[in-house]
Amino acid sequence: MMETNQDLLAAQVEALREDLVAVRALQERQQESITSLIALSQQQTAVIEQQNAVINRLIGASSNGVLPPPGRLVPAADL
């Protein structure tokens, strides 16, 4: 009977180890996702800042009646 309990405990310990490996792998994937989301957010921020600059130029131009020269916009894919 004692050996059976030890076998059961050994099996439970092994199952916990396997669960731990799975949890660590999940944490790594979550961290990669977070890193990707941060990078995407930074790209979106750059695009928004660029759009705001264009809007501000157009607003400034409309207030004095002169349209500004077109600026070079960077496609979002190049950011």
mmCIF file of the N, C-alpha and C atoms, coordinates in Angstrom:
data_MODEL
# 
_entry.id   MODEL 
# 
loop_
_atom_site.group_PDB 
_atom_site.id 
_atom_site.type_symbol 
_atom_site.label_atom_id 
_atom_site.label_alt_id 
_atom_site.label_comp_id 
_atom_site.label_asym_id 
_atom_site.label_entity_id 
_atom_site.label_seq_id 
_atom_site.pdbx_PDB_ins_code 
_atom_site.Cartn_x 
_atom_site.Cartn_y 
_atom_site.Cartn_z 
_atom_site.occupancy 
_atom_site.B_iso_or_equiv 
_atom_site.pdbx_formal_charge 
_atom_site.auth_seq_id 
_atom_site.auth_comp_id 
_atom_site.auth_asym_id 
_atom_site.auth_atom_id 
_atom_site.pdbx_PDB_model_num 
ATOM 1   N N  . MET A 1 1  ? 0.829  -1.205 0.000   1.00 0.00 ? 1  MET A N  1 
ATOM 2   C CA . MET A 1 1  ? 0.000  0.000  0.000   1.00 0.00 ? 1  MET A CA 1 
ATOM 3   C C  . MET A 1 1  ? 0.865  1.259  0.000   1.00 0.00 ? 1  MET A C  1 
ATOM 4   N N  . MET A 1 2  ? 1.982  1.212  0.706   1.00 0.00 ? 2  MET A N  1 
ATOM 5   C CA . MET A 1 2  ? 2.866  2.368  0.785   1.00 0.00 ? 2  MET A CA 1 
ATOM 6   C C  . MET A 1 2  ? 3.458  2.712  -0.582  1.00 0.00 ? 2  MET A C  1 
ATOM 7   N N  . GLU A 1 3  ? 3.816  1.682  -1.333  1.00 0.00 ? 3  GLU A N  1 
ATOM 8   C CA . GLU A 1 3  ? 4.379  1.910  -2.651  1.00 0.00 ? 3  GLU A CA 1 
ATOM 9   C C  . GLU A 1 3  ? 3.343  2.540  -3.582  1.00 0.00 ? 3  GLU A C  1 
ATOM 10  N N  . THR A 1 4  ? 2.109  2.171  -3.442  1.00 0.00 ? 4  THR A N  1 
ATOM 11  C CA . THR A 1 4  ? 1.041  2.737  -4.251  1.00 0.00 ? 4  THR A CA 1 
ATOM 12  C C  . THR A 1 4  ? 0.879  4.227  -3.964  1.00 0.00 ? 4  THR A C  1 
ATOM 13  N N  . ASN A 1 5  ? 0.946  4.611  -2.697  1.00 0.00 ? 5  ASN A N  1 
ATOM 14  C CA . ASN A 1 5  ? 0.862  6.032  -2.336  1.00 0.00 ? 5  ASN A CA 1 
ATOM 15  C C  . ASN A 1 5  ? 2.042  6.800  -2.912  1.00 0.00 ? 5  ASN A C  1 
ATOM 16  N N  . GLN A 1 6  ? 3.220  6.200  -2.860  1.00 0.00 ? 6  GLN A N  1 
ATOM 17  C CA . GLN A 1 6  ? 4.399  6.859  -3.425  1.00 0.00 ? 6  GLN A CA 1 
ATOM 18  C C  . GLN A 1 6  ? 4.261  7.001  -4.935  1.00 0.00 ? 6  GLN A C  1 
ATOM 19  N N  . ASP A 1 7  ? 3.741  5.971  -5.564  1.00 0.00 ? 7  ASP A N  1 
ATOM 20  C CA . ASP A 1 7  ? 3.524  6.039  -7.009  1.00 0.00 ? 7  ASP A CA 1 
ATOM 21  C C  . ASP A 1 7  ? 2.519  7.137  -7.352  1.00 0.00 ? 7  ASP A C  1 
ATOM 22  N N  . LEU A 1 8  ? 1.475  7.218  -6.550  1.00 0.00 ? 8  LEU A N  1 
ATOM 23  C CA . LEU A 1 8  ? 0.460  8.245  -6.771  1.00 0.00 ? 8  LEU A CA 1 
ATOM 24  C C  . LEU A 1 8  ? 1.057  9.640  -6.598  1.00 0.00 ? 8  LEU A C  1 
ATOM 25  N N  . LEU A 1 9  ? 1.840  9.821  -5.548  1.00 0.00 ? 9  LEU A N  1 
ATOM 26  C CA . LEU A 1 9  ? 2.485  11.116 -5.318  1.00 0.00 ? 9  LEU A CA 1 
ATOM 27  C C  . LEU A 1 9  ? 3.460  11.452 -6.440  1.00 0.00 ? 9  LEU A C  1 
ATOM 28  N N  . ALA A 1 10 ? 4.209  10.463 -6.887  1.00 0.00 ? 10 ALA A N  1 
ATOM 29  C CA . ALA A 1 10 ? 5.154  10.690 -7.983  1.00 0.00 ? 10 ALA A CA 1 
ATOM 30  C C  . ALA A 1 10 ? 4.413  11.106 -9.252  1.00 0.00 ? 10 ALA A C  1 
ATOM 31  N N  . ALA A 1 11 ? 3.293  10.475 -9.512  1.00 0.00 ? 11 ALA A N  1 
ATOM 32  C CA . ALA A 1 11 ? 2.492  10.826 -10.689 1.00 0.00 ? 11 ALA A CA 1 
ATOM 33  C C  . ALA A 1 11 ? 1.930  12.240 -10.561 1.00 0.00 ? 11 ALA A C  1 
ATOM 34  N N  . GLN A 1 12 ? 1.496  12.612 -9.365  1.00 0.00 ? 12 GLN A N  1 
ATOM 35  C CA . GLN A 1 12 ? 0.973  13.964 -9.144  1.00 0.00 ? 12 GLN A CA 1 
ATOM 36  C C  . GLN A 1 12 ? 2.071  15.009 -9.306  1.00 0.00 ? 12 GLN A C  1 
ATOM 37  N N  . VAL A 1 13 ? 3.256  14.703 -8.800  1.00 0.00 ? 13 VAL A N  1 
ATOM 38  C CA . VAL A 1 13 ? 4.384  15.635 -8.946  1.00 0.00 ? 13 VAL A CA 1 
ATOM 39  C C  . VAL A 1 13 ? 4.725  15.807 -10.423 1.00 0.00 ? 13 VAL A C  1 
ATOM 40  N N  . GLU A 1 14 ? 4.743  14.721 -11.156 1.00 0.00 ? 14 GLU A N  1 
ATOM 41  C CA . GLU A 1 14 ? 5.037  14.790 -12.593 1.00 0.00 ? 14 GLU A CA 1 
ATOM 42  C C  . GLU A 1 14 ? 3.964  15.594 -13.325 1.00 0.00 ? 14 GLU A C  1 
ATOM 43  N N  . ALA A 1 15 ? 2.709  15.400 -12.961 1.00 0.00 ? 15 ALA A N  1 
ATOM 44  C CA . ALA A 1 15 ? 1.623  16.166 -13.581 1.00 0.00 ? 15 ALA A CA 1 
ATOM 45  C C  . ALA A 1 15 ? 1.776  17.654 -13.280 1.00 0.00 ? 15 ALA A C  1 
ATOM 46  N N  . LEU A 1 16 ? 2.167  17.978 -12.060 1.00 0.00 ? 16 LEU A N  1 
ATOM 47  C CA . LEU A 1 16 ? 2.390  19.383 -11.699 1.00 0.00 ? 16 LEU A CA 1 
ATOM 48  C C  . LEU A 1 16 ? 3.545  19.975 -12.494 1.00 0.00 ? 16 LEU A C  1 
ATOM 49  N N  . ARG A 1 17 ? 4.586  19.182 -12.683 1.00 0.00 ? 17 ARG A N  1 
ATOM 50  C CA . ARG A 1 17 ? 5.722  19.662 -13.490 1.00 0.00 ? 17 ARG A CA 1 
ATOM 51  C C  . ARG A 1 17 ? 5.276  19.958 -14.921 1.00 0.00 ? 17 ARG A C  1 
ATOM 52  N N  . GLU A 1 18 ? 4.480  19.069 -15.476 1.00 0.00 ? 18 GLU A N  1 
ATOM 53  C CA . GLU A 1 18 ? 3.975  19.279 -16.835 1.00 0.00 ? 18 GLU A CA 1 
ATOM 54  C C  . GLU A 1 18 ? 3.090  20.521 -16.900 1.00 0.00 ? 18 GLU A C  1 
ATOM 55  N N  . ASP A 1 19 ? 2.263  20.706 -15.887 1.00 0.00 ? 19 ASP A N  1 
ATOM 56  C CA . ASP A 1 19 ? 1.425  21.910 -15.829 1.00 0.00 ? 19 ASP A CA 1 
ATOM 57  C C  . ASP A 1 19 ? 2.285  23.162 -15.755 1.00 0.00 ? 19 ASP A C  1 
ATOM 58  N N  . LEU A 1 20 ? 3.342  23.103 -14.977 1.00 0.00 ? 20 LEU A N  1 
ATOM 59  C CA . LEU A 1 20 ? 4.240  24.248 -14.831 1.00 0.00 ? 20 LEU A CA 1 
ATOM 60  C C  . LEU A 1 20 ? 4.901  24.596 -16.161 1.00 0.00 ? 20 LEU A C  1 
ATOM 61  N N  . VAL A 1 21 ? 5.327  23.592 -16.894 1.00 0.00 ? 21 VAL A N  1 
ATOM 62  C CA . VAL A 1 21 ? 5.922  23.824 -18.212 1.00 0.00 ? 21 VAL A CA 1 
ATOM 63  C C  . VAL A 1 21 ? 4.898  24.492 -19.139 1.00 0.00 ? 21 VAL A C  1 
ATOM 64  N N  . ALA A 1 22 ? 3.666  24.020 -19.094 1.00 0.00 ? 22 ALA A N  1 
ATOM 65  C CA . ALA A 1 22 ? 2.618  24.598 -19.936 1.00 0.00 ? 22 ALA A CA 1 
ATOM 66  C C  . ALA A 1 22 ? 2.328  26.043 -19.543 1.00 0.00 ? 22 ALA A C  1 
ATOM 67  N N  . VAL A 1 23 ? 2.296  26.322 -18.248 1.00 0.00 ? 23 VAL A N  1 
ATOM 68  C CA . VAL A 1 23 ? 2.038  27.687 -17.774 1.00 0.00 ? 23 VAL A CA 1 
ATOM 69  C C  . VAL A 1 23 ? 3.174  28.613 -18.198 1.00 0.00 ? 23 VAL A C  1 
ATOM 70  N N  . ARG A 1 24 ? 4.395  28.145 -18.089 1.00 0.00 ? 24 ARG A N  1 
ATOM 71  C CA . ARG A 1 24 ? 5.539  28.971 -18.510 1.00 0.00 ? 24 ARG A CA 1 
ATOM 72  C C  . ARG A 1 24 ? 5.484  29.267 -20.005 1.00 0.00 ? 24 ARG A C  1 
ATOM 73  N N  . ALA A 1 25 ? 5.121  28.280 -20.797 1.00 0.00 ? 25 ALA A N  1 
ATOM 74  C CA . ALA A 1 25 ? 4.999  28.499 -22.243 1.00 0.00 ? 25 ALA A CA 1 
ATOM 75  C C  . ALA A 1 25 ? 3.898  29.521 -22.537 1.00 0.00 ? 25 ALA A C  1 
ATOM 76  N N  . LEU A 1 26 ? 2.790  29.419 -21.816 1.00 0.00 ? 26 LEU A N  1 
ATOM 77  C CA . LEU A 1 26 ? 1.707  30.383 -21.983 1.00 0.00 ? 26 LEU A CA 1 
ATOM 78  C C  . LEU A 1 26 ? 2.167  31.787 -21.604 1.00 0.00 ? 26 LEU A C  1 
ATOM 79  N N  . GLN A 1 27 ? 2.911  31.905 -20.519 1.00 0.00 ? 27 GLN A N  1 
ATOM 80  C CA . GLN A 1 27 ? 3.416  33.212 -20.096 1.00 0.00 ? 27 GLN A CA 1 
ATOM 81  C C  . GLN A 1 27 ? 4.340  33.809 -21.153 1.00 0.00 ? 27 GLN A C  1 
ATOM 82  N N  . GLU A 1 28 ? 5.164  32.976 -21.768 1.00 0.00 ? 28 GLU A N  1 
ATOM 83  C CA . GLU A 1 28 ? 6.050  33.472 -22.822 1.00 0.00 ? 28 GLU A CA 1 
ATOM 84  C C  . GLU A 1 28 ? 5.242  33.987 -24.010 1.00 0.00 ? 28 GLU A C  1 
ATOM 85  N N  . ARG A 1 29 ? 4.216  33.245 -24.403 1.00 0.00 ? 29 ARG A N  1 
ATOM 86  C CA . ARG A 1 29 ? 3.367  33.694 -25.515 1.00 0.00 ? 29 ARG A CA 1 
ATOM 87  C C  . ARG A 1 29 ? 2.636  34.985 -25.159 1.00 0.00 ? 29 ARG A C  1 
ATOM 88  N N  . GLN A 1 30 ? 2.183  35.092 -23.919 1.00 0.00 ? 30 GLN A N  1 
ATOM 89  C CA . GLN A 1 30 ? 1.512  36.321 -23.491 1.00 0.00 ? 30 GLN A CA 1 
ATOM 90  C C  . GLN A 1 30 ? 2.479  37.498 -23.533 1.00 0.00 ? 30 GLN A C  1 
ATOM 91  N N  . GLN A 1 31 ? 3.712  37.278 -23.102 1.00 0.00 ? 31 GLN A N  1 
ATOM 92  C CA . GLN A 1 31 ? 4.699  38.354 -23.123 1.00 0.00 ? 31 GLN A CA 1 
ATOM 93  C C  . GLN A 1 31 ? 4.999  38.784 -24.559 1.00 0.00 ? 31 GLN A C  1 
ATOM 94  N N  . GLU A 1 32 ? 5.088  37.816 -25.468 1.00 0.00 ? 32 GLU A N  1 
ATOM 95  C CA . GLU A 1 32 ? 5.299  38.151 -26.880 1.00 0.00 ? 32 GLU A CA 1 
ATOM 96  C C  . GLU A 1 32 ? 4.123  38.962 -27.416 1.00 0.00 ? 32 GLU A C  1 
ATOM 97  N N  . SER A 1 33 ? 2.918  38.596 -27.026 1.00 0.00 ? 33 SER A N  1 
ATOM 98  C CA . SER A 1 33 ? 1.731  39.331 -27.464 1.00 0.00 ? 33 SER A CA 1 
ATOM 99  C C  . SER A 1 33 ? 1.738  40.752 -26.918 1.00 0.00 ? 33 SER A C  1 
ATOM 100 N N  . ILE A 1 34 ? 2.110  40.896 -25.663 1.00 0.00 ? 34 ILE A N  1 
ATOM 101 C CA . ILE A 1 34 ? 2.178  42.225 -25.046 1.00 0.00 ? 34 ILE A CA 1 
ATOM 102 C C  . ILE A 1 34 ? 3.209  43.081 -25.765 1.00 0.00 ? 34 ILE A C  1 
ATOM 103 N N  . THR A 1 35 ? 4.364  42.490 -26.058 1.00 0.00 ? 35 THR A N  1 
ATOM 104 C CA . THR A 1 35 ? 5.417  43.222 -26.762 1.00 0.00 ? 35 THR A CA 1 
ATOM 105 C C  . THR A 1 35 ? 4.926  43.661 -28.141 1.00 0.00 ? 35 THR A C  1 
ATOM 106 N N  . SER A 1 36 ? 4.219  42.782 -28.838 1.00 0.00 ? 36 SER A N  1 
ATOM 107 C CA . SER A 1 36 ? 3.677  43.130 -30.153 1.00 0.00 ? 36 SER A CA 1 
ATOM 108 C C  . SER A 1 36 ? 2.641  44.246 -30.046 1.00 0.00 ? 36 SER A C  1 
ATOM 109 N N  . LEU A 1 37 ? 1.799  44.173 -29.031 1.00 0.00 ? 37 LEU A N  1 
ATOM 110 C CA . LEU A 1 37 ? 0.789  45.220 -28.839 1.00 0.00 ? 37 LEU A CA 1 
ATOM 111 C C  . LEU A 1 37 ? 1.429  46.567 -28.538 1.00 0.00 ? 37 LEU A C  1 
ATOM 112 N N  . ILE A 1 38 ? 2.500  46.558 -27.768 1.00 0.00 ? 38 ILE A N  1 
ATOM 113 C CA . ILE A 1 38 ? 3.208  47.805 -27.466 1.00 0.00 ? 38 ILE A CA 1 
ATOM 114 C C  . ILE A 1 38 ? 3.788  48.394 -28.744 1.00 0.00 ? 38 ILE A C  1 
ATOM 115 N N  . ALA A 1 39 ? 4.407  47.551 -29.571 1.00 0.00 ? 39 ALA A N  1 
ATOM 116 C CA . ALA A 1 39 ? 4.978  48.029 -30.833 1.00 0.00 ? 39 ALA A CA 1 
ATOM 117 C C  . ALA A 1 39 ? 3.887  48.594 -31.736 1.00 0.00 ? 39 ALA A C  1 
ATOM 118 N N  . LEU A 1 40 ? 2.764  47.909 -31.817 1.00 0.00 ? 40 LEU A N  1 
ATOM 119 C CA . LEU A 1 40 ? 1.652  48.389 -32.632 1.00 0.00 ? 40 LEU A CA 1 
ATOM 120 C C  . LEU A 1 40 ? 1.126  49.717 -32.103 1.00 0.00 ? 40 LEU A C  1 
ATOM 121 N N  . SER A 1 41 ? 1.023  49.835 -30.801 1.00 0.00 ? 41 SER A N  1 
ATOM 122 C CA . SER A 1 41 ? 0.561  51.079 -30.195 1.00 0.00 ? 41 SER A CA 1 
ATOM 123 C C  . SER A 1 41 ? 1.508  52.232 -30.517 1.00 0.00 ? 41 SER A C  1 
ATOM 124 N N  . GLN A 1 42 ? 2.803  51.957 -30.492 1.00 0.00 ? 42 GLN A N  1 
ATOM 125 C CA . GLN A 1 42 ? 3.781  52.996 -30.827 1.00 0.00 ? 42 GLN A CA 1 
ATOM 126 C C  . GLN A 1 42 ? 3.641  53.418 -32.282 1.00 0.00 ? 42 GLN A C  1 
ATOM 127 N N  . GLN A 1 43 ? 3.398  52.456 -33.167 1.00 0.00 ? 43 GLN A N  1 
ATOM 128 C CA . GLN A 1 43 ? 3.188  52.792 -34.577 1.00 0.00 ? 43 GLN A CA 1 
ATOM 129 C C  . GLN A 1 43 ? 1.930  53.636 -34.743 1.00 0.00 ? 43 GLN A C  1 
ATOM 130 N N  . GLN A 1 44 ? 0.873  53.256 -34.050 1.00 0.00 ? 44 GLN A N  1 
ATOM 131 C CA . GLN A 1 44 ? -0.375 54.014 -34.145 1.00 0.00 ? 44 GLN A CA 1 
ATOM 132 C C  . GLN A 1 44 ? -0.188 55.429 -33.607 1.00 0.00 ? 44 GLN A C  1 
ATOM 133 N N  . THR A 1 45 ? 0.584  55.565 -32.540 1.00 0.00 ? 45 THR A N  1 
ATOM 134 C CA . THR A 1 45 ? 0.858  56.889 -31.986 1.00 0.00 ? 45 THR A CA 1 
ATOM 135 C C  . THR A 1 45 ? 1.592  57.745 -33.005 1.00 0.00 ? 45 THR A C  1 
ATOM 136 N N  . ALA A 1 46 ? 2.565  57.161 -33.693 1.00 0.00 ? 46 ALA A N  1 
ATOM 137 C CA . ALA A 1 46 ? 3.311  57.907 -34.709 1.00 0.00 ? 46 ALA A CA 1 
ATOM 138 C C  . ALA A 1 46 ? 2.386  58.355 -35.838 1.00 0.00 ? 46 ALA A C  1 
ATOM 139 N N  . VAL A 1 47 ? 1.479  57.487 -36.255 1.00 0.00 ? 47 VAL A N  1 
ATOM 140 C CA . VAL A 1 47 ? 0.536  57.841 -37.316 1.00 0.00 ? 47 VAL A CA 1 
ATOM 141 C C  . VAL A 1 47 ? -0.393 58.958 -36.846 1.00 0.00 ? 47 VAL A C  1 
ATOM 142 N N  . ILE A 1 48 ? -0.882 58.862 -35.632 1.00 0.00 ? 48 ILE A N  1 
ATOM 143 C CA . ILE A 1 48 ? -1.770 59.900 -35.092 1.00 0.00 ? 48 ILE A CA 1 
ATOM 144 C C  . ILE A 1 48 ? -1.041 61.236 -35.007 1.00 0.00 ? 48 ILE A C  1 
ATOM 145 N N  . GLU A 1 49 ? 0.207  61.209 -34.558 1.00 0.00 ? 49 GLU A N  1 
ATOM 146 C CA . GLU A 1 49 ? 0.983  62.453 -34.489 1.00 0.00 ? 49 GLU A CA 1 
ATOM 147 C C  . GLU A 1 49 ? 1.170  63.050 -35.879 1.00 0.00 ? 49 GLU A C  1 
ATOM 148 N N  . GLN A 1 50 ? 1.414  62.192 -36.854 1.00 0.00 ? 50 GLN A N  1 
ATOM 149 C CA . GLN A 1 50 ? 1.571  62.660 -38.231 1.00 0.00 ? 50 GLN A CA 1 
ATOM 150 C C  . GLN A 1 50 ? 0.261  63.257 -38.748 1.00 0.00 ? 50 GLN A C  1 
ATOM 151 N N  . GLN A 1 51 ? -0.842 62.593 -38.461 1.00 0.00 ? 51 GLN A N  1 
ATOM 152 C CA . GLN A 1 51 ? -2.144 63.111 -38.883 1.00 0.00 ? 51 GLN A CA 1 
ATOM 153 C C  . GLN A 1 51 ? -2.439 64.451 -38.207 1.00 0.00 ? 51 GLN A C  1 
ATOM 154 N N  . ASN A 1 52 ? -2.112 64.562 -36.932 1.00 0.00 ? 52 ASN A N  1 
ATOM 155 C CA . ASN A 1 52 ? -2.327 65.827 -36.221 1.00 0.00 ? 52 ASN A CA 1 
ATOM 156 C C  . ASN A 1 52 ? -1.496 66.947 -36.825 1.00 0.00 ? 52 ASN A C  1 
ATOM 157 N N  . ALA A 1 53 ? -0.266 66.634 -37.216 1.00 0.00 ? 53 ALA A N  1 
ATOM 158 C CA . ALA A 1 53 ? 0.584  67.653 -37.832 1.00 0.00 ? 53 ALA A CA 1 
ATOM 159 C C  . ALA A 1 53 ? -0.034 68.139 -39.142 1.00 0.00 ? 53 ALA A C  1 
ATOM 160 N N  . VAL A 1 54 ? -0.553 67.219 -39.935 1.00 0.00 ? 54 VAL A N  1 
ATOM 161 C CA . VAL A 1 54 ? -1.194 67.598 -41.197 1.00 0.00 ? 54 VAL A CA 1 
ATOM 162 C C  . VAL A 1 54 ? -2.442 68.430 -40.921 1.00 0.00 ? 54 VAL A C  1 
ATOM 163 N N  . ILE A 1 55 ? -3.242 68.003 -39.971 1.00 0.00 ? 55 ILE A N  1 
ATOM 164 C CA . ILE A 1 55 ? -4.458 68.755 -39.625 1.00 0.00 ? 55 ILE A CA 1 
ATOM 165 C C  . ILE A 1 55 ? -4.098 70.160 -39.154 1.00 0.00 ? 55 ILE A C  1 
ATOM 166 N N  . ASN A 1 56 ? -3.085 70.259 -38.297 1.00 0.00 ? 56 ASN A N  1 
ATOM 167 C CA . ASN A 1 56 ? -2.681 71.578 -37.805 1.00 0.00 ? 56 ASN A CA 1 
ATOM 168 C C  . ASN A 1 56 ? -2.171 72.464 -38.936 1.00 0.00 ? 56 ASN A C  1 
ATOM 169 N N  . ARG A 1 57 ? -1.453 71.872 -39.898 1.00 0.00 ? 57 ARG A N  1 
ATOM 170 C CA . ARG A 1 57 ? -0.994 72.664 -41.050 1.00 0.00 ? 57 ARG A CA 1 
ATOM 171 C C  . ARG A 1 57 ? -2.185 73.164 -41.847 1.00 0.00 ? 57 ARG A C  1 
ATOM 172 N N  . LEU A 1 58 ? -3.164 72.287 -42.047 1.00 0.00 ? 58 LEU A N  1 
ATOM 173 C CA . LEU A 1 58 ? -4.344 72.684 -42.817 1.00 0.00 ? 58 LEU A CA 1 
ATOM 174 C C  . LEU A 1 58 ? -5.160 73.739 -42.078 1.00 0.00 ? 58 LEU A C  1 
ATOM 175 N N  . ILE A 1 59 ? -5.276 73.593 -40.772 1.00 0.00 ? 59 ILE A N  1 
ATOM 176 C CA . ILE A 1 59 ? -6.004 74.598 -39.987 1.00 0.00 ? 59 ILE A CA 1 
ATOM 177 C C  . ILE A 1 59 ? -5.285 75.937 -40.055 1.00 0.00 ? 59 ILE A C  1 
ATOM 178 N N  . GLY A 1 60 ? -3.960 75.889 -39.912 1.00 0.00 ? 60 GLY A N  1 
ATOM 179 C CA . GLY A 1 60 ? -3.178 77.126 -40.004 1.00 0.00 ? 60 GLY A CA 1 
ATOM 180 C C  . GLY A 1 60 ? -3.307 77.760 -41.371 1.00 0.00 ? 60 GLY A C  1 
ATOM 181 N N  . ALA A 1 61 ? -3.314 76.945 -42.408 1.00 0.00 ? 61 ALA A N  1 
ATOM 182 C CA . ALA A 1 61 ? -3.424 77.466 -43.769 1.00 0.00 ? 61 ALA A CA 1 
ATOM 183 C C  . ALA A 1 61 ? -4.806 78.048 -44.018 1.00 0.00 ? 61 ALA A C  1 
ATOM 184 N N  . SER A 1 62 ? -5.819 77.400 -43.464 1.00 0.00 ? 62 SER A N  1 
ATOM 185 C CA . SER A 1 62 ? -7.166 77.905 -43.717 1.00 0.00 ? 62 SER A CA 1 
ATOM 186 C C  . SER A 1 62 ? -7.402 79.225 -42.995 1.00 0.00 ? 62 SER A C  1 
ATOM 187 N N  . SER A 1 63 ? -6.685 79.449 -41.899 1.00 0.00 ? 63 SER A N  1 
ATOM 188 C CA . SER A 1 63 ? -6.892 80.706 -41.170 1.00 0.00 ? 63 SER A CA 1 
ATOM 189 C C  . SER A 1 63 ? -6.257 81.887 -41.887 1.00 0.00 ? 63 SER A C  1 
ATOM 190 N N  . ASN A 1 64 ? -5.209 81.644 -42.693 1.00 0.00 ? 64 ASN A N  1 
ATOM 191 C CA . ASN A 1 64 ? -4.613 82.767 -43.430 1.00 0.00 ? 64 ASN A CA 1 
ATOM 192 C C  . ASN A 1 64 ? -4.905 82.681 -44.927 1.00 0.00 ? 64 ASN A C  1 
ATOM 193 N N  . GLY A 1 65 ? -5.725 81.713 -45.329 1.00 0.00 ? 65 GLY A N  1 
ATOM 194 C CA . GLY A 1 65 ? -6.156 81.629 -46.717 1.00 0.00 ? 65 GLY A CA 1 
ATOM 195 C C  . GLY A 1 65 ? -5.140 81.031 -47.664 1.00 0.00 ? 65 GLY A C  1 
ATOM 196 N N  . VAL A 1 66 ? -4.044 80.512 -47.158 1.00 0.00 ? 66 VAL A N  1 
ATOM 197 C CA . VAL A 1 66 ? -3.008 79.936 -48.024 1.00 0.00 ? 66 VAL A CA 1 
ATOM 198 C C  . VAL A 1 66 ? -2.866 78.456 -47.688 1.00 0.00 ? 66 VAL A C  1 
ATOM 199 N N  . LEU A 1 67 ? -2.907 77.629 -48.695 1.00 0.00 ? 67 LEU A N  1 
ATOM 200 C CA . LEU A 1 67 ? -2.703 76.203 -48.463 1.00 0.00 ? 67 LEU A CA 1 
ATOM 201 C C  . LEU A 1 67 ? -1.205 75.913 -48.373 1.00 0.00 ? 67 LEU A C  1 
ATOM 202 N N  . PRO A 1 68 ? -0.804 75.111 -47.417 1.00 0.00 ? 68 PRO A N  1 
ATOM 203 C CA . PRO A 1 68 ? 0.617  74.781 -47.286 1.00 0.00 ? 68 PRO A CA 1 
ATOM 204 C C  . PRO A 1 68 ? 1.049  73.813 -48.385 1.00 0.00 ? 68 PRO A C  1 
ATOM 205 N N  . PRO A 1 69 ? 2.346  73.762 -48.657 1.00 0.00 ? 69 PRO A N  1 
ATOM 206 C CA . PRO A 1 69 ? 2.816  72.784 -49.640 1.00 0.00 ? 69 PRO A CA 1 
ATOM 207 C C  . PRO A 1 69 ? 2.601  71.375 -49.087 1.00 0.00 ? 69 PRO A C  1 
ATOM 208 N N  . PRO A 1 70 ? 2.335  70.438 -49.967 1.00 0.00 ? 70 PRO A N  1 
ATOM 209 C CA . PRO A 1 70 ? 2.110  69.080 -49.461 1.00 0.00 ? 70 PRO A CA 1 
ATOM 210 C C  . PRO A 1 70 ? 3.382  68.522 -48.831 1.00 0.00 ? 70 PRO A C  1 
ATOM 211 N N  . GLY A 1 71 ? 3.224  67.875 -47.700 1.00 0.00 ? 71 GLY A N  1 
ATOM 212 C CA . GLY A 1 71 ? 4.361  67.255 -47.026 1.00 0.00 ? 71 GLY A CA 1 
ATOM 213 C C  . GLY A 1 71 ? 4.472  65.802 -47.433 1.00 0.00 ? 71 GLY A C  1 
ATOM 214 N N  . ARG A 1 72 ? 5.581  65.218 -47.088 1.00 0.00 ? 72 ARG A N  1 
ATOM 215 C CA . ARG A 1 72 ? 5.776  63.793 -47.398 1.00 0.00 ? 72 ARG A CA 1 
ATOM 216 C C  . ARG A 1 72 ? 5.227  62.987 -46.234 1.00 0.00 ? 72 ARG A C  1 
ATOM 217 N N  . LEU A 1 73 ? 4.214  62.213 -46.500 1.00 0.00 ? 73 LEU A N  1 
ATOM 218 C CA . LEU A 1 73 ? 3.650  61.340 -45.484 1.00 0.00 ? 73 LEU A CA 1 
ATOM 219 C C  . LEU A 1 73 ? 4.306  59.970 -45.594 1.00 0.00 ? 73 LEU A C  1 
ATOM 220 N N  . VAL A 1 74 ? 4.599  59.397 -44.455 1.00 0.00 ? 74 VAL A N  1 
ATOM 221 C CA . VAL A 1 74 ? 5.212  58.073 -44.421 1.00 0.00 ? 74 VAL A CA 1 
ATOM 222 C C  . VAL A 1 74 ? 4.102  57.047 -44.261 1.00 0.00 ? 74 VAL A C  1 
ATOM 223 N N  . PRO A 1 75 ? 4.010  56.097 -45.181 1.00 0.00 ? 75 PRO A N  1 
ATOM 224 C CA . PRO A 1 75 ? 2.981  55.058 -45.016 1.00 0.00 ? 75 PRO A CA 1 
ATOM 225 C C  . PRO A 1 75 ? 3.166  54.329 -43.696 1.00 0.00 ? 75 PRO A C  1 
ATOM 226 N N  . ALA A 1 76 ? 2.062  53.931 -43.091 1.00 0.00 ? 76 ALA A N  1 
ATOM 227 C CA . ALA A 1 76 ? 2.120  53.263 -41.789 1.00 0.00 ? 76 ALA A CA 1 
ATOM 228 C C  . ALA A 1 76 ? 2.988  52.015 -41.842 1.00 0.00 ? 76 ALA A C  1 
ATOM 229 N N  . ALA A 1 77 ? 3.010  51.334 -42.977 1.00 0.00 ? 77 ALA A N  1 
ATOM 230 C CA . ALA A 1 77 ? 3.809  50.109 -43.089 1.00 0.00 ? 77 ALA A CA 1 
ATOM 231 C C  . ALA A 1 77 ? 5.300  50.395 -42.974 1.00 0.00 ? 77 ALA A C  1 
ATOM 232 N N  . ASP A 1 78 ? 5.719  51.641 -43.258 1.00 0.00 ? 78 ASP A N  1 
ATOM 233 C CA . ASP A 1 78 ? 7.143  51.994 -43.186 1.00 0.00 ? 78 ASP A CA 1 
ATOM 234 C C  . ASP A 1 78 ? 7.574  52.453 -41.813 1.00 0.00 ? 78 ASP A C  1 
ATOM 235 N N  . LEU A 1 79 ? 6.623  52.598 -40.894 1.00 0.00 ? 79 LEU A N  1 
ATOM 236 C CA . LEU A 1 79 ? 6.968  53.079 -39.551 1.00 0.00 ? 79 LEU A CA 1 
ATOM 237 C C  . LEU A 1 79 ? 7.622  51.992 -38.748 1.00 0.00 ? 79 LEU A C  1 
# 
